[in-house]
């Protein structure tokens, strides 16, 4: 038995996958974010935990965009770290690997994305965490063991009776479109920092707190606790410059768009090996095609649940070769006009959170063509 719970968080994703087979049960949380602030995402996460009556065992982050992680920052703000009953028991954290991309600096893209995220969340919540691994450690119960793994194509992980295999990203990418997009975003960020020397000083200080190598190597390993001293120094430096930073946020938003577009290419995609679930993250057209080719080579085309890429707004004609019982889109009113109607043709039942609210799938109205 398994259930997929997708919380209605507008444009974002906050989903729980629950597996139960005899005594072998598990709860995997897939992303926790909303485009319009972290509170809505966090409330969605709490509803999912209320449904499963427990904290997630595993947290999978498909990528590092705000609309997929903002609820985690809000959790860091509102949870009382002195009261362990409010904190989580997350044992495993998975993120996509930072791949090597020919002709592009993906490490710099990663650091740029973490820095811009930190600035955004600091202005909204007062919390400035540079490294998601550290953030998860701080919303976990004290002393709870946390293992981390960067996932690449071919990586496998399990939750209860469910087994998953990663389809994207690979460890190395040699595609001109991706290389161009990544390097353009890096150049945009470098040009932005040149305009604001004080911000560059803050960036140079902050990136010292991120161990990039954690995200460039596969293999699960235990994460050791680290002193908060360096992080507190960054927060102090940030607060001294906050008034100035807020004045230049329109510029930051433009750079953020460029970074997000590039990062979509490196989003996580995976499938459940018994063909129950296919998740395509925020992949762009070319990567969707590559993933579909990989599935075709494995002679896999039928799934029970397809979680549509980029909230159902991204499409590639190769998707027409797939079939699913349910197609799920976590989508808000600002994106519904971009929803690709082709998804109706590849699924028996197409479900949108904007129309249905929270979704719990398999869903009893399974014979309805669309909703």
C-alpha positions in Angstrom: 0.0 0.0 0.0 1.2 3.5 -0.7 -0.3 7.0 -0.7 1.0 10.3 -2.2 -0.2 13.5 -0.5 0.3 16.7 -2.4 -0.5 19.8 -0.3 -2.1 22.8 -2.0 0.6 25.4 -1.6 -0.2 27.4 -4.8 2.8 27.6 -7.1 5.3 25.3 -5.3 5.6 21.7 -4.2 5.1 20.1 -0.8 4.4 16.3 -1.1 4.6 13.3 1.1 5.0 9.7 -0.1 3.9 7.1 2.4 4.7 3.4 2.1 3.3 0.5 4.2 4.0 -3.2 3.7 3.5 -5.2 6.9 5.9 -3.8 9.4 8.0 -2.1 6.7 6.6 1.4 6.5 8.1 4.8 5.7 7.3 8.4 5.0 9.3 10.4 2.4 8.8 14.1 2.2 9.4 15.5 -1.3 10.2 19.2 -1.2 8.5 21.8 1.0 8.1 25.2 -0.7 5.7 27.8 -2.0 6.3 30.7 -4.3 4.6 33.2 -2.0 6.5 32.7 1.3 7.3 29.7 3.5 4.3 29.8 5.9 1.9 28.3 3.4 4.4 25.5 2.6 5.0 24.8 6.2 1.3 24.6 7.0 1.0 22.1 4.1 3.8 20.1 5.5 2.1 20.0 8.9 -1.1 18.7 7.2 0.9 15.9 5.6 2.5 15.0 8.9 -1.0 15.0 10.5 -2.2 12.6 7.9 0.7 10.2 8.4 0.9 10.8 12.2 4.6 11.2 12.1 7.7 13.1 11.1 9.2 12.1 7.7 12.0 9.6 7.7 13.5 10.9 4.5 13.5 14.4 2.9 14.2 14.6 -0.8 14.8 18.0 -2.3 14.4 18.1 -6.1 16.4 21.3 -6.4 17.1 24.5 -4.5 14.5 26.9 -5.8 12.5 28.9 -3.2 9.2 27.4 -4.2 10.5 24.0 -3.3 12.4 24.8 0.0 10.8 27.9 1.5 8.8 25.9 4.1 12.1 24.6 5.6 13.3 28.1 6.3 9.9 29.0 7.9 10.2 25.8 10.0 13.6 27.1 11.2 12.0 30.4 12.2 9.0 29.1 14.1 10.1 25.9 15.8 11.4 26.2 19.3 14.7 24.4 19.2 14.5 24.0 23.0 11.4 21.9 22.7 12.4 18.6 21.0 8.8 17.5 20.7 8.3 20.2 17.9 11.4 19.1 16.0 11.8 16.4 13.3 13.2 12.9 13.1 14.6 13.2 9.5 17.2 10.4 9.1 18.1 10.8 5.4 18.4 13.9 3.2 18.8 13.6 -0.5 19.5 16.3 -3.1 20.6 16.3 -6.8 24.3 16.1 -7.4 26.1 19.2 -8.8 27.1 17.7 -12.1 30.1 18.7 -14.2 28.8 20.7 -17.2 31.2 21.2 -20.1 32.1 24.8 -20.5 30.2 26.0 -17.4 30.9 26.5 -13.7 28.1 24.6 -11.9 29.7 25.0 -8.5 29.5 28.8 -8.9 25.9 28.5 -10.0 25.2 26.5 -6.9 26.9 29.0 -4.6 25.1 31.9 -6.3 21.7 30.2 -5.9 22.4 29.5 -2.2 23.5 33.1 -1.6 20.5 34.7 -3.3 18.2 32.3 -1.5 19.8 33.2 1.9 19.3 36.9 1.2 15.7 36.4 0.2 14.8 34.3 3.3 16.7 36.6 5.6 14.6 39.5 4.6 11.4 37.5 5.0 12.2 35.5 8.1 15.3 36.9 9.7 16.9 33.5 9.3 20.1 33.2 7.2 21.1 29.6 6.5 23.5 29.1 3.6 23.7 25.3 3.6 20.5 23.2 3.5 22.3 20.3 5.3 22.9 22.6 8.2 19.3 23.9 8.1 17.9 20.4 8.3 20.2 19.5 11.1 18.8 22.5 13.1 15.1 21.5 12.6 15.9 17.9 13.7 15.8 16.7 17.2 19.2 17.2 19.0 21.5 14.3 18.5 19.3 12.7 15.8 21.5 11.0 13.2 21.3 12.5 9.7 22.7 10.9 6.6 23.1 12.8 3.4 23.5 11.7 -0.2 23.8 13.6 -3.5 21.8 11.7 -6.1 22.9 11.2 -9.7 21.5 9.2 -12.7 21.5 5.6 -11.7 21.4 6.3 -7.9 18.9 4.3 -5.9 17.0 4.9 -2.7 14.2 3.3 -0.8 11.3 4.1 1.5 9.4 1.3 3.0 8.4 -1.1 0.2 9.1 1.6 -2.5 12.3 1.6 -4.5 13.4 4.6 -6.6 15.9 5.1 -9.3 17.3 8.5 -10.4 16.9 9.5 -14.0 18.5 12.9 -13.9 20.9 14.7 -13.5 23.9 12.6 -14.6 27.3 13.2 -13.1 28.6 14.8 -16.3 26.7 16.8 -18.9 27.9 17.7 -22.4 25.0 19.6 -23.8 25.5 23.0 -25.4 22.1 24.4 -24.4 22.7 23.6 -20.7 26.2 24.8 -20.7 25.2 28.2 -22.2 22.3 28.6 -19.7 24.5 27.8 -16.7 27.4 30.0 -17.7 25.1 32.9 -18.6 23.6 32.8 -15.2 27.0 32.7 -13.6 28.1 35.7 -15.6 24.9 37.6 -14.7 25.7 36.9 -11.0 29.3 38.0 -11.3 28.3 41.2 -13.0 25.7 41.8 -10.3 28.3 41.5 -7.5 30.7 43.8 -9.4 28.0 46.5 -9.1 27.7 46.1 -5.3 31.1 45.6 -3.7 29.7 45.4 -0.2 27.5 42.6 -1.2 30.4 40.8 -2.8 32.2 41.1 0.6 29.2 39.4 2.2 29.1 36.7 -0.5 32.8 35.9 0.0 32.2 35.6 3.8 29.1 33.5 3.4 30.3 30.9 1.0 32.9 29.8 3.4 30.1 28.1 5.3 29.1 25.8 2.4 31.0 22.6 1.9 30.3 22.3 -1.9 32.0 18.9 -2.0 29.1 17.4 -0.1 27.0 18.0 -3.3 29.5 16.9 -5.9 30.0 13.3 -4.7 27.7 10.4 -4.6 27.5 7.9 -1.7 25.6 8.2 1.6 27.4 9.5 4.6 26.6 10.8 8.1 26.7 14.5 8.6 28.6 15.7 11.6 27.4 18.7 13.7 29.2 22.0 13.1 29.7 25.2 15.1 27.2 28.0 14.5 29.9 30.6 15.0 30.5 31.3 11.3 26.8 31.4 10.5 26.2 33.9 13.2 29.0 36.1 11.9 27.3 36.1 8.5 23.9 37.0 10.0 25.5 39.9 11.9 27.2 41.2 8.7 24.0 40.8 6.8 21.9 42.7 9.3 24.4 45.6 9.1 23.8 45.9 5.4 20.1 44.9 5.3 18.8 48.4 4.5 21.2 48.7 1.6 20.4 45.2 0.3 16.6 45.9 0.3 17.2 48.9 -2.0 18.8 46.6 -4.7 16.3 43.8 -4.5 14.9 44.5 -8.0 18.3 43.8 -9.4 18.5 40.6 -7.3 15.2 39.4 -8.7 16.5 39.7 -12.2 19.6 37.7 -11.4 17.5 35.2 -9.5 15.4 34.5 -12.6 18.5 33.8 -14.6 19.8 31.4 -11.9 16.5 29.6 -11.6 16.2 29.1 -15.3 19.7 27.5 -15.4 19.0 25.4 -12.3 15.9 23.9 -13.8 18.2 21.9 -16.1 19.8 20.2 -13.1 16.6 19.3 -11.3 16.1 15.9 -9.9 13.9 13.3 -11.8 13.3 9.8 -10.6 10.8 6.9 -10.9 9.6 4.1 -8.6 11.0 0.8 -10.0 7.6 -0.9 -9.9 6.3 1.9 -12.1 4.1 3.4 -9.5 5.5 7.0 -9.5 7.3 9.2 -12.1 8.6 12.5 -10.8 10.1 15.0 -13.3 11.0 17.9 -11.1 11.3 21.3 -12.9 13.1 19.8 -15.9 13.2 21.8 -19.2 12.3 20.5 -22.6 15.6 18.9 -23.6 16.1 17.1 -20.3 12.5 15.8 -20.4 13.3 14.3 -23.8 16.5 12.6 -22.5 14.6 11.2 -19.5 11.9 9.8 -21.8 14.5 8.2 -24.0 16.0 6.5 -20.9 12.6 5.2 -19.9 12.1 3.9 -23.5 15.4 2.1 -23.3 14.2 0.4 -20.2 10.9 -0.4 -21.9 9.0 1.5 -19.3 6.0 3.6 -20.3 3.1 3.0 -17.8 2.9 4.6 -14.4 0.2 4.9 -11.8 1.2 8.5 -10.9 3.0 11.1 -13.0 4.0 14.3 -11.1 4.1 16.7 -14.0 7.3 18.8 -14.7 7.3 22.3 -13.4 3.8 22.3 -12.1 2.5 21.0 -15.4 3.8 23.9 -17.5 6.7 22.1 -19.2 6.2 19.6 -22.0 8.1 17.6 -24.5 6.4 15.5 -27.2 8.3 12.4 -26.0 5.9 12.5 -23.0 3.2 11.3 -25.4 4.7 7.9 -25.3 4.0 7.6 -21.5 0.7 6.7 -19.8 -0.4 7.2 -16.3 -3.5 6.6 -14.2 -3.1 10.0 -12.5 -1.3 13.1 -13.6 -0.7 15.5 -10.6 0.1 19.2 -10.9 0.9 21.3 -7.8 0.0 24.6 -9.3 -1.3 28.1 -8.3 -3.6 30.5 -10.0 -0.7 32.5 -11.5 0.5 29.4 -13.5 -2.8 27.7 -14.6 -2.9 29.5 -17.9 0.4 27.9 -18.7 -0.7 24.3 -17.9 -0.1 22.0 -20.8 -3.4 20.4 -21.9 -1.4 17.6 -23.5 -1.2 16.0 -20.0 -4.9 15.2 -20.3 -4.0 12.9 -23.1 -1.4 10.8 -21.2 -3.5 10.2 -18.1 -6.9 8.8 -17.1 -7.3 11.4 -14.3 -5.6 14.8 -14.3 -5.6 16.5 -10.9 -4.6 20.1 -10.1 -4.2 21.4 -6.6 -5.6 24.8 -7.8 -8.9 23.0 -8.6 -9.0 20.2 -6.0 -7.0 21.6 -3.0 -4.9 19.0 -1.2 -4.6 15.7 -3.1 -4.4 12.2 -1.7 -3.6 9.7 -4.4 -4.6 7.0 -5.2 -7.9 8.9 -5.2 -11.3 7.3 -5.3 -12.6 9.2 -8.3 -10.2 7.3 -10.5 -12.6 7.0 -13.4 -12.9 10.7 -14.0 -11.0 11.7 -17.1 -10.0 15.2 -15.8 -10.7 17.6 -13.0 
